[in-house]
Amino acid sequence: MELQLALDLVDIPGAKQVVAEVAEHIDIVEIGTPVVINEGLRAVKEIKEAFPSLRVLADLKIMDAGGYEVMKASEAGADIITVLGASDDSTIRGAVEEARKNNKKIMVDMINVKDIEGRAKEIDALGVDYICVHSGYDHQAGGKNSLEELTAIKRVVKHAKTAIAGGIKLNTLPEVIKAKPDLVIVGGGITGQLDKKATAAEMKRMVNQA
Ligand SMILES: O=C([C@H](O)CO)[C@H](O)[C@H](O)COP(=O)(O)O
């Protein structure tokens, strides 16, 4: 099991500061959608250059033009790029094809997919690398988490790794770990803490034990 830090509410200098603090305790650093909107793919480029040993995920949440957008994120240095599960199969196929050319990986974000199990089965057959269940900020405000969705996709996904994101905190991590995802994604559960390093270290210790 691996740990991904999601950076959403920071600018590039802020992102560098947080990553410097926790780098030894995370496997992947995510440049979140709001950061890409504010700073562009330059944020991916600068973080990859500053922390070359970390894998960098660009959370583009691609919905169309999969091949082109994966190409641009790859040029910026992203190792993993997100595409939405709600997008057309042709978009996901294009993203996977481009990722393969560049030795990159595709994560499909299942946010807002209604038939989570059926769609996960179809997406798994398209050759993606990760399938992620996700309670976004707006869902979290309504009290949703994605544990049941994780259990549902684990029933049908045979090839991709599974991931879970959305509102995970130190006190909810044990139940997440019990559901056995391959990757746990944490944003505010680390960045919102006073001692980010200690929180990331404890989360990594728990994830490593699983
Ligand atoms: O993808 C995310 C969200 O849609 C905002 O871009 C977050 O990175 C993801 O939800 C993880 O962050 P937390 O919910 O704060 O753990």
The ligand as an ORCA input file, in Angstrom:
! r2SCAN-3c Opt
* xyz 0 1
  O      -9.040     15.706     -5.906
  C      -9.288     16.399     -4.949
  C     -10.429     17.376     -4.960
  O     -11.285     17.085     -6.044
  C      -9.953     18.818     -5.116
  O      -9.175     18.944     -6.287
  C      -8.456     16.260     -3.697
  O      -7.116     16.241     -4.033
  C      -8.826     14.974     -2.958
  O     -10.169     15.050     -2.555
  C      -7.939     14.706     -1.735
  O      -7.982     15.794     -0.879
  P      -8.675     15.707      0.580
  O     -10.125     15.429      0.349
  O      -8.417     17.049      1.200
  O      -8.001     14.583      1.314
*
